[in-house]
Amino acid sequence: MDDMMPESTLQKSDQNFNADQIQTMGVDKLDCDYIIALAGNPNTGKSTVFNDLTGLHQHTGNWPGKTVTRAVGSFIYAETRYKVVDLPGTYSLLAITEDEVIARDFILFGRPDVTVIVVDATCLERNLNLVIQVLQITDRAVVALNLMDEARRHNIGINYQQLSKILGVPVVPTVARYNKGIEDLLISIHKVATGQIICNPYRIKMESPMLNQAADRLVKEIRAAYPNLSNARWVALRLIDGDKRIVDAFRSGEFNNMSNFTK
């Protein structure tokens, strides 16, 4: 994996998320160095990956003000303390359901140090929809290509190294129920979190000149109001789409909570 991504020197300060903002989502960083978000479609083995990473060091509760269950666990790797937040299983981050809103807001506003997206290798095309959406929001991600044993059983071959080059983030084959590939996943998480791997995530290029012009104009307005806001173009597209959550965040000044992040 090392030769597929450019590396930078070890660093923490520039990549740390806004601790106050993430704490409002029921998670704190008092006893860890990095926070990992675990995302994925339902039935991809995401909970099994969570259990493999955290073992017995986990607890459950509800997201603040929600009835949706939140699982948080922890582990230590390379003398570094990690906290893992298991996001609700979701097919999309377009924020129609409560689960989608929670997952999207945690990645966008909480700004975890790494987002791990667990995908089902037997139906990769469907799962890549969520992967691409996450990669529009964050540039610190790892894809766990799970259920590789089932893929092989169905004679499905996946060139995960080529997929990694296309997506611009590490892609790690796993069979979580047998704890296979978890050590490689830990290595990739650690290298992305500490800055040893700098991701270059795939970003969608729009074909509509009219939409591009509208987004470009709105991006200028957004950056004028929030100079250090990451993902200004993604925010612009969601504003154009009339995403109420993003519109409210823009109007209320909530994006100021992301002032520690730059592109």
N, C-alpha and C positions, 0 to 999 in steps of 0.2 A: 504493500500500500504506500510505502514511503516514496517510491519513485513516481507515483501518479499525481501527487499534489505538491505544490511548492511549500517550503517550510519557512517559518520565521523563528526568531529567538523566543525563548520561554518568556511569557508575560501573563500578568493577571489584571493589572489595574485598568488597562484600556478596554478590556472585554467584560468587566464586572457589570452586572445588571443593576437596576435601580432597586435597592433593597426595600425602601419604604413602599414602593408601588407593589412589589411582589408580596409584601407582608399583608397588604389589604386583601390579597387573594387567599389568605390563610396559610402561607408558607413563610418561614423566616430562614435567615442564613447565619444564625448565631452559632451553630455547631457544625458548619460545613464550609468547604472552600469553593465548591461549585454546585450549581443546581442543574439537574438534567430533567428535561420534559420528555415523557414517553408518549408518543402519538401513534395512531394507527386505526385502520378500519376494524369493526367488530370481527371476531373470529379469525384473527391473524396470529394468535398466540402471544399477544401483547402482555397479558397478565402473567403468562409463563416466563417471558423475558424479564418482567418486573421481579418475579419471585427468584429467578436465577441470579439477578444482580444484587438483590437485597437480602435474600434468605429470610431469617426470622426478624430482621431489623426493620420492621414496618408497622404502620398503624393506619387505621381508617377513620374517617369522619365525613362530614359533609362540606361542600364548598360554601363559603360564607353567603348566607341568604338564599341558599339553594337546597333542594332535596336530593341533588345528585351526589353520589358517594365519591369521596376523594381518598385515594390511597397514596401514602408517602412512605418511602423507605430510605435506607442509607447503606453505604458501603465504603470501605477504604481500599484504595488502589494506589500503588506506588507512593505510599505515605501521604496520600492526598484524600481528604474527606469529601464524599459526594452525597448529595441528597437527590433522590429520584421522585418525581411527581408523575403518577400514572394518570394521564388525561383521559377523559371519557372517550370511548371508542366512537369514531365518527367517520363518515364517508366524505365529508366536505368541510371546508372552513368558511363557507359563504354565509354562515350564521343565520340559519333558518330555525333550527331547533335549539333548545337550551344547551344540549351537549356541545353543539357546534360553537355556540357563543363562548362557552367556558374554555374550550380548547383553543379557539382563535385568540381570545383575549389574553390567555396566559402566555402564549407564544409572542403576541404582538406587544402587549403592555408589560407583562412580567419580564420579558427578555431573558429567558433561561440561558445559561452558558452554552448548553448544547441541547438540540432537539433530536431525539432518536425516533425515527419513523419506522415502525415495524410493518412489513408488507408480506403478503402471502405469495410465495413463489409460484403457486399453481394458477393464480389468476392475476399476474403481475400488471397487465394492462389496466385493469379496473383499479388496482391499488395505486398506480402511478398518478392518478388524478389528485389524490391527497398529497402525495410527495411533491408534485409540481406546485400545488397551492402553498405548502409550507415553505418551499424554497423561494417563493416570492416575498416571504415575510422575514426570513432569517438567513444569514450567511454562515451559520454554525450548526451544521446538521450531519447526522450519520444515518444511513439506511441499513436496517437489519433485514436481510433477505431471508425470512423465516420459512419453515416447512419445506426445506430443500429435499428432505427425504421423500415427501409426498410428490414433489415435482419430478424427482428421478423415477418414482414408481409409475408416474404417468408419462414417462419418456419425454419430459420437458427439460431441455438444456438451456441454461442461462449463462451468458458470458458476463459475469458480475464485474470483471475488471473493465470491460468496455462500457458497461452501464455506469460505472463510477466515473469514467472519463466524460461521458455524455452529461451526467447530472452534475458533475463538478464537486461531488462530496464522496466520502468513503462509503462503499457498499460492502457489507460483510455477510456472507452466507452463514446461516445458523439453522440448527435443529434444536430449538429451545427446550423441548420436552425431554431431550436426552442430554441437555447441557452442552451441546456441540456448537462450537464457534463463539461461545460466550467470552472466552479469553481474548479472542481476536477483536470482539466487539468492545471489550473493556480498553484494549490498547487504542483503538480508534477514538473512543470517547475521550480518553485521557489526552491524546495528542491534539484533538480539536479544542478541548477545553483549555489546555495550557498554551495553545498557540503554535505547537510544533507542526500542525497541519493547518494551512489557511485554505478554506474552501472557496471555490469559485462557482457558486450555484447557478444552475440553468435558469434563465429568466425568459419569460414569454415575450416574443417580439410581435407587436400588433401590426396587422396589415392595413387597417383602415386609416387613411391620411386624416380624415376628419376627427376621428377619435384621438389620434396621436397629437394633433394640433390642440385639441381641447385639454388633453392631459398635460401637455407641455406648458400651456398657459396656467393651468391650475397648480402645477408643481412649483412654478415661480412664486405664486401667492402663498403656498404652503411653506416654502422655504423662507420666505420673507417673515412669516409669522412665527415659524419654528425652525430657526437656522440649523439646528443640530439634529433634526428629526431624521431617523433612519426610515427607509422605505417610503420616501415621499411620493414616488410614482405609484406605488401600490395603494397608498392612502388616497391619492388623486382619483384613481380608477374606482375605488370603493365609494368615494364621494359622488362621482358621476353616476354610479349605479344606484345611488340613494340609500346606501347602507346606514340605517338609523343609528346604530351603535357608534359608527365612525363619525357621522355627522355630529352627534351629541358630544363625543370626545373632543372633536375639533372646536366646537363652540364653547365648551366649558373650560378649555385650556388644559385638558388632561394630558395632551401630548407634551406639555412642559415636563412631565415626569420622566420623559425619555431623553432629557437633555444631555445625559452622559454618553449618548451613543452617537457616533458619526458613521457615515457611509464607509 
